[in-house]
Amino acid sequence: MGGTEQHWVNEAFRTGWVVPLGPNVDEFERLLGDYIGAPGRVVALSAGTAAIHLGLVMLGVGAGDEVVCQSFTFSASANPVVYQGATPVFVGSEKDTWNMDPEALDACIADRERKTGRKPKAIIPVHLYGMPAKMNEILEVACKWDIPVLEDAAEALGSELDGRRCGTYGVYGALSFNGNKIITTSGGGALVCPDAEAAARVKFYATQARENRPYYYHEVTGYNYRMSNVCAGIGVGQMDVLRPHVERRREIHALYSRLLADTPGVAVQQNPSAEFNSNFWLSTIIIDPETGHTPDEVRVALANENIETRLLWRPMHMQPVFADAPYYSTGGVEEKLFERGLCLPSGSILTDDDIRRTAEAIKRALG
Ligand SMILES: *Cc1c(COP(=O)(O)O)cnc(C)c1O
């Protein structure tokens, strides 16, 4: 916490705005819109998952449709596709950013059209661990096939590509403020919309799709997805620390990179070129099998020193729940990442000494 969150939460109580709308929600949306470069187009919601879901609703995704999704991600990127009765089609990653491979995306769409006679209804690339996906290339493919992009920027608030903030590349962009993200509202999310009109429609869907009449009247299915004014108070306070948090995550990443630079068989993930500017939500490493150690052995060794690490996301095409979904491989890039990668402690409150202790423990585990 930065310090002012409690004040805004108290304001919600003092003024009686303990409901899923109110001054904190409006202010949080305004601050987010200004920060990300989408003023008047950000809608605060109850979760990032809700944001992805409403993005799909807005894009008209429904039963029988297919939606192309990055396989290397958290399940929340793909679950909303299923909520809509649609089928996720998974695409593998490229090596530079670990995100959706634009060439595999193109081949996937061509194949889906050949096999089903229809194009997928939407494309969901993800900026995993904060690393921007190759959005220019992905948008080129999306434009060629005339398919809208819904960007999963849940982990990438503050990340930039060519100086432009992640979450503003797609027709829609989803953000998350879950407890583990770069800023938090305890639980929450937001949808970046193409214009004010779309934002108004998203708010309408998020508040049970009540038509403007003196009695309750509904023409379409609604959702209870709006952010609480209490949670938004936390969000308003957190906006004070967003820039310092992003800066600190980048410092932590730079420190890990320096400390592990000479460790054989360990590579810290890096921005592939100057256009990419990850927020480094999590610092991650790849451990070469030639070290004779698996990431899980390192994870257990560090756990014994009271240091928590996690394996990278297990790809969606390897999850039992998505066993039937079509999958377009890029030669196993994300499968290898899952086999060889580890997420390191990366929280903004960690001290340089914490990072040094972790780096030393990694070296010992591999020694
Ligand atoms: C956290 C996360 C989400 C979901 O956000 P919630 O706010 O937890 O619902 C979606 N996609 C990715 C990649 C995430 O990391």
The ligand as an SDF file (V2000), in Angstrom:
LIG
                    3D

 15 15  0  0  0  0  0  0  0  0999 V2000
   -4.5550  -12.0030  -13.4320 C   0  0  0  0  0  0  0  0  0  0  0  0
   -4.7820  -12.3220  -14.8560 C   0  0  0  0  0  0  0  0  0  0  0  0
   -6.0690  -12.3090  -15.4220 C   0  0  0  0  0  0  0  0  0  0  0  0
   -7.3230  -12.1830  -14.6260 C   0  0  0  0  0  0  0  0  0  0  0  0
   -7.4430  -11.0990  -13.8060 O   0  0  0  0  0  0  0  0  0  0  0  0
   -8.3180  -11.2330  -12.4620 P   0  0  0  0  0  0  0  0  0  0  0  0
   -8.4110   -9.7950  -12.0250 O   0  0  0  0  0  0  0  0  0  0  0  0
   -7.5700  -12.0940  -11.5130 O   0  0  0  0  0  0  0  0  0  0  0  0
   -9.6440  -11.7790  -12.8260 O   0  0  0  0  0  0  0  0  0  0  0  0
   -6.1850  -12.5280  -16.7840 C   0  0  0  0  0  0  0  0  0  0  0  0
   -5.1240  -12.7820  -17.5490 N   0  0  0  0  0  0  0  0  0  0  0  0
   -3.8700  -12.8290  -17.0460 C   0  0  0  0  0  0  0  0  0  0  0  0
   -2.7320  -13.0960  -17.9630 C   0  0  0  0  0  0  0  0  0  0  0  0
   -3.6600  -12.6300  -15.6770 C   0  0  0  0  0  0  0  0  0  0  0  0
   -2.4230  -12.7150  -15.1750 O   0  0  0  0  0  0  0  0  0  0  0  0
  1  2  1  0
  2  3  1  0
  2 14  2  0
  3  4  1  0
  3 10  2  0
  4  5  1  0
  5  6  1  0
  6  7  2  0
  6  8  1  0
  6  9  1  0
 10 11  1  0
 11 12  2  0
 12 13  1  0
 12 14  1  0
 14 15  1  0
M  END
$$$$
